């Protein structure tokens, strides 16, 4: 059996100390990241310069010794590779040329042409597969189709994903076509990451929580299941983590319905609830509130121990409930890790 603890947890092993990594562990809270970002000039240049993208991926591994490194990239690189223009407005986040009509869907680049744009990402994965410590797992990732579609349709992030819900209601054929293209493109994108050296892949459905009822089944569960089935067919044994953020009761049975080896849960549900309702089906990842990386102190220690204890009777990967924020204190990250590993 592999010595890599995350791979052991993903195979269903209950470990005495859970492996640990952190969403957005390479990021603005680290001074070394900010220095590398300044060298790159802008965010997209950082994503598309393999040496620099690999460097920021490695920085938190050198500093903290996490059990996994996650490829530094962005979920919107894939839709950009399909044709729509992408840029980042300083202090405001991503902006994207919108796709809202069937004519625009038909004008998207063929899926087999995305690799030309995305080849620097694959080169980053190759660099990381050589450079990471032998005990560190390399995670590749993509955004899930629904979440990526919300940005393609609105041209930006929003609190309620209103533009995507409106298109889904008014022109379901166009909306479904966008989902289908993203589903197929995601399989090709993740496959290229695996071919380059990724050992695990993760699907981030950051806005899954705004899908309700049958829409959650149709546009969160089914596309994820299609992607996972295709990936498992190509790469038997490949571990896959799915993160339908803020899914609530939708977390229950999500792993079984999609074929995911691990379901990541956010901190809108308690660790105790997730242990009872989600972990019974397999590995769970999560779910310390990211605010503790800002506030630290005794609350961080107490709640970290609570999460570890709640999930201690089954396979668990310790993580935050969402990505670490730029205002986090790097010392609090170390405190969290020490608490997980030393009790």
C-alpha positions, 0 to 999 in steps of 0.5 A: 500500500502507498505511504501517501496518507491522502491516497490511503484515506481516499481508498477508505482507510481510517488513519490515526492522524488525518492527512491535511491540506488546505484549499487555496493553500497557495495564495495571497496570505503568504508573503512569498506568494505575493512576491512571485505574483509581483514577478509574474505581473498579473494573475493570468500570467502567473497561471500560464507561466509554468515555473512560477505556477509550480513555485507558488504551488510548492511554497506552502509545501516547503513552509508547512509540509502539507500532505498534498499540493494542489495545482495552482490554476483557476477554474476559468482557464477551461472556459477561456480555452473554449474561446470566451475572453477572460480577464481579472479586474484588480480588486473585483475578481474575474470577468468573462465574455458572456455565452448566453445564446445557442449561436455563441455555444456553437461558436465555442472552440472544439473541445479537442483544441483546448489543449493548445491554450492549456498546455502551460497548465500541464507543464506545471503539473509535470514540473510538480510531479518531479519536484514534490517530496515523495510523500506529498500527493499531487492534486489536479482540479477543475470547476464543476460544470454548473459553477463554471457555467455561472461565470460563462453566462453572467460574465462574473461571479455573483451572490445568487447566480441569478443570470445562470438561473434565469437562462436555465428558466428561459432557454433550457436548451442553450443552458443544457448545451453549455453544461454538456460542453463543459462536462465533456471539456472537463473530462479532457482537461482532467485527463491531460492533468492526470497524464502529466502526473496528477495523482488525484483530481478534485471537482469544485462546485462552489455554487452547487448550493443555489441549485434546488430540487431536481435542478440539483440532480440535473446540474450538480449530480449528473454532470459530476457523475458523467465526469467521474464515470469517464475518468474512472473508465480511462484511469481505473483506481484514480481517486476523485474528490467532489465538493458540492459546496453548501449542498446541505442535505444534498451532501447525503448520498452524493458520493454514491450518486456520483462515484466520488471517492471522497465528498468535501463538505463546507462549514455550513454543516457540522462535522458531527452531522457530516460524520453521521450522514456523509462519512458512512458512505466513505471518505470525507474532506473538511471542514474547519471554518476558514475564519479561524485562519484569521482569528486563531487562538483557543477557538481554532485549537478547540474547533480543530480538535472537534473536527478531528474527533468527529471524523475519527471513526472513518476515512477523513482528510482534514481541510477547511470548509472553504478556501483560506482568505487573503487576510489569514495569518500564516502562523494560524495555519501552522497552529492548525497543522500542529493541532491536527498532528500533535493533538 
